[in-house]
Amino acid sequence: MAEILPLKAWRYSESLSEKMEELTAPLFDVVSSKQREVLYQNPLNSIHLSVPTGKDPFFEAKETLNRWKREGIIRQDSLPGIYVYYQYFRLPGDHDERCRKGFIAQIKAYDWNEGQILRHENTIVSAVNDRIHLLEATEIQVSPTHGLYEDESFELEKYMDAAMATPIYELEDYQGVREVLAVIHDAKVIAKFLEKIKPQKIILADGHHRLEGAIAYRKNKQDAFPEAEWQGSDYHLMYFTNAHGNHLKILPTHRLFYGLEISEKELLDRLGEWFDIRQFGDAEELSTYTFQRVWSFGLVFKEDAWIIKLKPEKWNELASEVAEAVRKLDLWVLHEVLFSKILGIKQEDQRSSNQLAFERNFSRCIREVREGQASFAVITREIELEQVLEVCKSGEVMPQKSTYFYPKALGGLLFASINQREFDYDYGAFFTKTQE
């Protein structure tokens, strides 16, 4: 049973609602250093809570939050609500605008072994510890993770569309995405959302480190308020979207390799044992190249570019003990063959290797290689949503940075407090409403 609750969100004061574009920020793990420099210049931007600075950044975040509360910069909504969140966007070549429809609520921070929230990648310990310390200091969540539920009949959509008739915010974010937020306070309607999610397993699309931090925090605070029926530290902020919607877009994340210790020729010779290789005229054209065949990639060196495709018969030589859903993935094959077998970096060491970097921006990949910073780049294709669902349901995980769900959720639209005094409410009222 996946238990979700509405939330009494903290939001920027109504007097600041026209400045939301200046107050919101990208998620902590996708905001670039240059973006941060600009955002830090605004003393009210939400980045001061999500990616705090200073000698003691967690203390700074706590002090900033308390000041914002005292000065009325942010205010807490008096009633719990389901916050409807629509993202309107176009991809290159699109004529019509797409809309990803979803809602923001609180979900219990289920441990992975409880099987209620299914992940598709592992986490890095240092990044998780950072999120735990921030939760301990502030008791607030600045941005939601992204989870997928299944609703083939689109039962909830009519309620979300109705709420969008009177939005709270409408703004354009750093991605060029039009972000619209509304709220549902009707207890009978909220009960329908809770009932729809209750029997489901949620697929975690984005936010593994933040959720892992919330899981650890929940364990640390277990039974801190034994008299409370609902304990704030048990819950986590999540953006829910329907896996059956047609506007879930996963963009590719390319690979950059640094410090190659063998020559380009020797690497190509070793690759030739596993891959069919052909030279590609212009690396820039790989941005529009269609990788039709499975296990195929673009390979970019400073002067040359290549298309490499795994020889089908070689697939049978790869680890048979790995779940079929994972073995079939392009990126698993890439990491197992190129980085593990050929370059000698074991799969378990690749996440922390300073030789391997992950880059969504194609142009930046080409620039890094041509300027001599990176030894080579591997251009990948996007993974299919069906593959993500298959791996999650198998209980296995993908190689790191396999997915980049687009667009990303935005930080700072609302804040969810897990401070028990601010969280406390008779949430039972939302479970007892009868269906219409």
C-alpha positions as CSV (number, residue, x, y, z in Angstrom):
1,M,0.0,0.0,0.0
2,A,1.5,3.4,-1.1
3,E,0.2,5.9,1.4
4,I,0.1,9.5,0.3
5,L,-1.2,12.6,2.1
6,P,-2.0,16.2,1.0
7,L,0.2,18.8,2.5
8,K,0.1,22.2,4.1
9,A,2.6,23.8,1.8
10,W,4.8,26.7,2.7
11,R,4.9,29.1,-0.3
12,Y,6.3,32.5,-1.1
13,S,4.2,35.4,0.1
14,E,1.4,36.5,-2.3
15,S,3.3,39.8,-2.6
16,L,6.1,37.9,-4.3
17,S,4.0,35.9,-6.7
18,E,4.9,38.0,-9.7
19,K,8.6,37.4,-9.1
20,M,8.4,33.6,-9.0
21,E,10.7,33.2,-12.0
22,E,13.4,35.0,-9.9
23,L,12.8,32.8,-6.8
24,T,12.6,29.3,-8.2
25,A,15.7,27.2,-9.0
26,P,16.8,24.0,-10.8
27,L,17.1,20.8,-8.7
28,F,20.2,20.6,-6.6
29,D,21.8,17.9,-8.7
30,V,21.3,19.6,-12.1
31,V,22.0,23.2,-11.4
32,S,25.3,24.2,-13.0
33,S,28.0,26.2,-11.2
34,K,27.3,29.2,-13.5
35,Q,23.6,29.0,-12.8
36,R,24.3,28.9,-9.1
37,E,26.4,32.1,-9.2
38,V,23.5,34.0,-10.8
39,L,20.8,32.5,-8.4
40,Y,22.9,33.2,-5.3
41,Q,22.8,36.9,-6.1
42,N,19.1,37.0,-5.2
43,P,18.9,36.7,-1.4
44,L,15.3,35.3,-1.6
45,N,16.0,32.5,-4.2
46,S,15.1,29.0,-3.0
47,I,18.6,27.8,-3.9
48,H,19.7,29.2,-0.5
49,L,17.7,26.3,1.0
50,S,18.4,23.6,-1.5
51,V,22.1,24.2,-2.1
52,P,23.2,26.4,0.8
53,T,26.7,28.0,1.1
54,G,29.0,29.2,3.8
55,K,31.4,27.6,6.4
56,D,28.4,25.8,7.8
57,P,25.9,25.5,4.9
58,F,23.3,23.5,6.8
59,F,23.2,26.1,9.7
60,E,23.0,28.9,7.1
61,A,20.0,27.2,5.5
62,K,18.3,26.8,8.8
63,E,18.9,30.5,9.7
64,T,17.7,31.6,6.2
65,L,14.5,29.5,6.6
66,N,13.7,30.8,10.0
67,R,14.2,34.4,8.9
68,W,12.0,33.9,5.9
69,K,9.3,32.6,8.2
70,R,9.6,35.4,10.7
71,E,9.6,38.1,8.0
72,G,6.6,36.6,6.1
73,I,8.7,35.9,3.0
74,I,7.1,32.4,3.0
75,R,3.8,31.5,4.5
76,Q,2.1,28.2,5.3
77,D,-1.2,27.4,3.7
78,S,-3.8,26.8,6.4
79,L,-5.4,23.7,4.8
80,P,-3.7,20.6,3.3
81,G,-4.1,20.3,-0.4
82,I,-3.1,18.3,-3.5
83,Y,-1.0,20.7,-5.6
84,V,-1.7,20.2,-9.3
85,Y,1.5,20.8,-11.4
86,Y,1.5,21.1,-15.2
87,Q,4.6,21.6,-17.3
88,Y,4.1,22.9,-20.9
89,F,7.1,22.4,-23.2
90,R,8.4,21.8,-26.7
91,L,11.3,19.6,-27.9
92,P,13.4,20.5,-30.9
93,G,11.3,20.0,-34.0
94,D,8.0,20.1,-32.2
95,H,5.3,22.4,-33.6
96,D,2.6,21.6,-30.9
97,E,3.1,22.3,-27.3
98,R,3.3,19.2,-25.0
99,C,1.9,19.1,-21.5
100,R,3.0,16.8,-18.7
101,K,0.3,16.6,-16.1
102,G,0.8,15.7,-12.5
103,F,0.3,16.6,-8.9
104,I,2.5,17.1,-5.8
105,A,1.7,15.3,-2.5
106,Q,3.5,13.7,0.4
107,I,4.3,10.0,0.3
108,K,5.7,7.8,3.1
109,A,9.4,7.5,2.7
110,Y,9.3,3.7,2.2
111,D,12.6,1.9,2.4
112,W,13.5,0.2,-0.8
113,N,13.0,-3.3,0.7
114,E,9.4,-2.5,1.4
115,G,8.7,-2.6,-2.3
116,Q,6.3,0.3,-2.4
117,I,8.7,2.7,-4.3
118,L,10.8,1.1,-7.0
119,R,14.2,2.6,-8.0
120,H,16.2,2.2,-11.1
121,E,19.6,3.4,-10.0
122,N,22.0,3.3,-7.0
123,T,23.0,6.3,-5.0
124,I,26.3,7.9,-4.0
125,V,26.8,8.0,-0.2
126,S,28.3,11.5,0.0
127,A,25.3,13.0,-1.9
128,V,22.8,11.2,0.4
129,N,24.6,12.3,3.5
130,D,24.4,15.9,2.3
131,R,20.6,15.6,1.9
132,I,20.2,14.0,5.4
133,H,22.2,16.8,7.1
134,L,20.0,19.4,5.3
135,L,16.8,17.7,6.4
136,E,18.1,17.5,10.0
137,A,18.9,21.2,10.0
138,T,15.9,22.7,8.3
139,E,13.1,20.1,8.5
140,I,11.8,21.2,5.2
141,Q,11.8,19.9,1.6
142,V,12.4,22.4,-1.1
143,S,11.8,20.3,-4.2
144,P,9.8,17.2,-5.0
145,T,11.2,13.9,-6.3
146,H,9.4,12.5,-9.4
147,G,7.4,9.3,-9.2
148,L,5.3,7.5,-11.8
149,Y,1.9,6.0,-11.0
150,E,-0.4,4.1,-13.4
151,D,-3.8,5.3,-14.4
152,E,-4.8,3.9,-17.8
153,S,-8.3,5.4,-17.5
154,F,-6.9,8.9,-16.7
155,E,-9.4,9.0,-13.8
156,L,-7.6,11.8,-11.9
157,E,-7.1,14.1,-14.9
158,K,-10.5,15.7,-14.9
159,Y,-9.9,16.9,-11.3
160,M,-6.5,18.2,-12.2
161,D,-7.9,20.0,-15.3
162,A,-10.6,21.6,-13.2
163,A,-8.1,22.9,-10.7
164,M,-6.0,24.5,-13.5
165,A,-8.9,26.9,-14.2
166,T,-7.6,29.0,-11.3
167,P,-3.8,28.6,-11.1
168,I,-1.7,29.9,-8.2
169,Y,1.4,30.5,-10.4
170,E,2.3,30.5,-14.0
171,L,5.9,31.2,-15.0
172,E,8.6,30.3,-17.5
173,D,11.5,28.4,-15.9
174,Y,15.3,28.0,-16.7
175,Q,14.5,25.3,-19.2
176,G,12.1,27.5,-21.2
177,V,9.2,25.3,-19.7
178,R,5.9,27.0,-18.8
179,E,5.2,25.9,-15.3
180,V,1.7,26.1,-13.8
181,L,0.7,25.3,-10.3
182,A,-2.8,25.0,-8.8
183,V,-4.3,23.5,-5.7
184,I,-7.2,21.2,-4.7
185,H,-8.6,21.6,-1.2
186,D,-11.9,19.7,-1.6
187,A,-11.6,16.7,0.8
188,K,-13.8,14.4,-1.3
189,V,-11.6,15.0,-4.4
190,I,-8.4,14.6,-2.4
191,A,-9.7,11.2,-1.2
192,K,-9.9,10.1,-4.8
193,F,-6.2,10.8,-5.3
194,L,-5.3,8.9,-2.1
195,E,-7.5,5.9,-3.1
196,K,-6.0,5.8,-6.6
197,I,-2.4,5.7,-5.4
198,K,-3.1,3.4,-2.4
199,P,-2.8,0.0,-4.2
200,Q,0.1,1.0,-6.5
201,K,3.8,0.6,-6.5
202,I,5.4,3.9,-7.4
203,I,8.3,4.0,-10.0
204,L,10.9,6.6,-8.9
205,A,11.8,8.5,-12.1
206,D,14.1,11.2,-10.5
207,G,15.4,12.1,-7.1
208,H,17.1,8.9,-5.8
209,H,19.5,10.8,-3.5
210,R,16.8,13.0,-2.0
211,L,14.5,10.0,-1.3
212,E,17.4,8.0,0.1
213,G,18.0,10.9,2.4
214,A,14.4,10.9,3.5
215,I,14.4,7.2,4.1
216,A,17.5,7.6,6.4
217,Y,15.9,10.6,8.2
218,R,12.7,8.6,8.8
219,K,14.7,5.8,10.4
220,N,16.6,8.2,12.6
221,K,13.3,9.8,13.8
222,Q,11.4,6.6,14.2
223,D,8.8,7.0,17.0
224,A,10.0,10.5,17.9
225,F,6.4,11.4,18.3
226,P,4.7,8.2,19.5
227,E,1.4,9.9,20.2
228,A,1.1,11.3,16.7
229,E,-1.0,9.3,14.2
230,W,0.9,10.9,11.4
231,Q,4.6,11.7,11.9
232,G,6.0,14.4,9.6
233,S,9.5,12.8,9.5
234,D,7.9,9.7,7.9
235,Y,7.0,11.6,4.7
236,H,8.6,12.9,1.6
237,L,7.6,15.4,-1.1
238,M,6.9,13.9,-4.5
239,Y,5.6,15.0,-8.0
240,F,3.4,12.2,-9.4
241,T,2.8,11.8,-13.1
242,N,0.9,9.1,-15.0
243,A,3.1,6.5,-16.7
244,H,0.4,6.1,-19.3
245,G,0.6,9.7,-20.4
246,N,2.2,10.5,-23.7
247,H,4.4,13.3,-22.6
248,L,7.0,11.5,-20.5
249,K,10.2,12.3,-22.3
250,I,13.5,10.7,-21.4
251,L,16.6,12.4,-22.9
252,P,20.0,10.7,-23.3
253,T,22.9,11.3,-21.1
254,H,26.3,11.0,-22.8
255,R,29.6,9.8,-21.4
256,L,32.9,11.6,-21.2
257,F,36.2,9.8,-20.4
258,Y,39.3,11.5,-19.1
259,G,42.9,10.4,-18.8
260,L,43.0,7.7,-21.4
261,E,46.3,5.8,-20.9
262,I,46.4,4.0,-24.2
263,S,46.4,5.4,-27.8
264,E,43.3,6.0,-29.8
265,K,44.4,3.3,-32.2
266,E,44.9,0.8,-29.4
267,L,41.5,1.6,-28.0
268,L,39.9,1.1,-31.4
269,D,41.7,-2.2,-31.9
270,R,40.3,-3.4,-28.5
271,L,36.9,-2.2,-29.4
272,G,37.1,-4.0,-32.7
273,E,37.0,-7.3,-30.8
274,W,33.5,-6.5,-29.6
275,F,32.0,-3.9,-31.9
276,D,31.6,-3.3,-35.6
277,I,33.2,0.0,-36.2
278,R,32.9,2.5,-39.1
279,Q,34.2,6.0,-39.4
280,F,31.7,8.9,-39.2
281,G,32.4,12.0,-41.2
282,D,31.4,14.9,-38.8
283,A,31.0,14.5,-35.1
284,E,28.5,17.4,-35.1
285,E,26.1,15.4,-37.1
286,L,25.8,12.8,-34.3
287,S,23.4,15.1,-32.6
288,T,20.7,14.1,-35.2
289,Y,21.9,10.6,-35.9
290,T,19.3,7.9,-35.4
291,F,20.8,4.9,-33.6
292,Q,18.4,2.3,-35.0
293,R,20.2,-0.8,-33.9
294,V,20.4,-1.8,-30.2
295,W,23.9,-1.5,-28.5
296,S,25.1,1.2,-30.9
297,F,26.9,4.4,-30.0
298,G,28.8,7.4,-31.3
299,L,32.4,7.6,-30.4
300,V,34.1,11.1,-30.6
301,F,37.8,11.7,-30.4
302,K,39.6,15.1,-31.0
303,E,40.0,14.6,-34.7
304,D,37.7,11.7,-35.6
305,A,34.3,10.2,-35.0
306,W,33.1,6.7,-35.2
307,I,29.9,4.6,-35.0
308,I,30.3,1.4,-33.0
309,K,27.8,-1.4,-32.8
310,L,28.1,-4.4,-30.6
311,K,28.5,-7.6,-32.6
312,P,25.3,-9.6,-31.9
313,E,27.1,-12.8,-31.2
314,K,29.2,-11.1,-28.5
315,W,26.2,-10.3,-26.4
316,N,26.0,-14.0,-25.3
317,E,29.5,-13.6,-23.8
318,L,28.3,-11.0,-21.3
319,A,27.4,-11.8,-17.7
320,S,24.5,-14.3,-17.8
321,E,23.8,-13.9,-14.1
322,V,22.6,-10.3,-14.7
323,A,18.8,-9.9,-15.1
324,E,17.6,-10.0,-18.7
325,A,15.9,-6.6,-18.4
326,V,19.3,-5.1,-17.5
327,R,21.5,-7.1,-19.9
328,K,19.5,-5.8,-22.9
329,L,20.1,-2.1,-22.0
330,D,22.4,-0.2,-24.3
331,L,24.1,1.5,-21.4
332,W,24.7,-1.7,-19.4
333,V,26.4,-3.1,-22.5
334,L,28.5,0.1,-22.9
335,H,29.6,0.1,-19.2
336,E,30.3,-3.6,-19.1
337,V,32.3,-3.8,-22.3
338,L,34.0,-0.4,-22.8
339,F,34.5,0.8,-19.3
340,S,34.8,-2.5,-17.4
341,K,36.3,-5.1,-19.8
342,I,38.3,-2.8,-22.1
343,L,39.4,0.0,-19.8
344,G,39.5,-2.0,-16.6
345,I,37.1,0.0,-14.3
346,K,34.7,-2.4,-12.6
347,Q,31.0,-1.5,-12.7
348,E,30.9,-1.0,-8.9
349,D,33.8,1.5,-9.2
350,Q,32.5,3.5,-12.1
351,R,30.1,5.7,-10.1
352,S,33.0,7.2,-8.1
353,S,35.6,7.2,-10.9
354,N,37.1,10.6,-11.6
355,Q,37.7,9.4,-15.2
356,L,34.1,9.1,-16.1
357,A,31.6,12.0,-16.3
358,F,28.0,12.3,-17.5
359,E,26.8,15.0,-19.8
360,R,23.4,15.6,-21.3
361,N,24.5,18.6,-23.4
362,F,25.8,17.2,-26.8
363,S,27.6,20.4,-27.7
364,R,29.5,20.4,-24.4
365,C,30.6,16.8,-25.0
366,I,32.1,17.8,-28.4
367,R,33.8,20.9,-27.0
368,E,35.3,19.0,-24.0
369,V,36.9,16.6,-26.4
370,R,38.1,19.1,-29.1
371,E,39.6,21.3,-26.4
372,G,41.6,18.3,-25.1
373,Q,39.9,18.2,-21.7
374,A,38.3,14.8,-22.3
375,S,40.0,11.9,-24.1
376,F,36.8,10.9,-25.8
377,A,33.0,11.1,-25.6
378,V,30.4,8.4,-26.1
379,I,27.1,9.6,-27.6
380,T,24.2,7.5,-26.5
381,R,20.5,7.3,-27.4
382,E,17.6,7.7,-25.0
383,I,16.2,4.8,-23.1
384,E,12.5,3.8,-23.5
385,L,10.1,4.2,-20.6
386,E,9.0,0.6,-21.0
387,Q,12.6,-0.4,-20.3
388,V,12.7,1.7,-17.1
389,L,9.5,0.1,-15.9
390,E,10.8,-3.4,-16.7
391,V,14.0,-2.9,-14.8
392,C,12.3,-1.4,-11.8
393,K,9.8,-4.3,-11.6
394,S,12.6,-6.8,-11.9
395,G,14.2,-5.4,-8.7
396,E,17.5,-4.6,-10.5
397,V,19.1,-1.2,-11.1
398,M,20.5,0.4,-14.3
399,P,24.0,1.9,-14.8
400,Q,24.3,5.4,-13.3
401,K,22.7,8.3,-15.1
402,S,20.7,6.1,-17.4
403,T,17.7,8.4,-17.5
404,Y,17.1,12.1,-17.7
405,F,13.4,12.7,-17.5
406,Y,12.5,16.0,-19.1
407,P,11.4,18.5,-18.1
408,K,12.8,18.5,-14.6
409,A,10.6,19.5,-11.7
410,L,11.3,23.0,-10.4
411,G,12.5,23.8,-6.9
412,G,10.9,26.6,-4.8
413,L,7.3,26.5,-6.1
414,L,6.3,25.1,-2.7
415,F,8.0,23.8,0.4
416,A,7.0,20.8,2.5
417,S,7.6,20.9,6.2
418,I,8.3,17.8,8.2
419,N,8.5,19.7,11.5
420,Q,5.8,18.0,13.5
421,R,4.1,21.2,14.7
422,E,3.8,22.5,11.2
423,F,3.0,19.0,9.7
424,D,0.4,18.0,12.2
425,Y,-3.2,17.7,11.0
426,D,-6.2,15.3,11.2
427,Y,-5.4,13.6,7.9
428,G,-7.9,10.9,8.7
429,A,-10.6,13.2,7.3
430,F,-9.3,12.5,3.8
431,F,-9.5,8.7,4.2
432,T,-13.2,8.7,5.4
433,K,-14.7,10.6,2.5
434,T,-17.0,8.4,0.3
435,Q,-16.6,8.1,-3.4
436,E,-19.1,9.9,-5.5
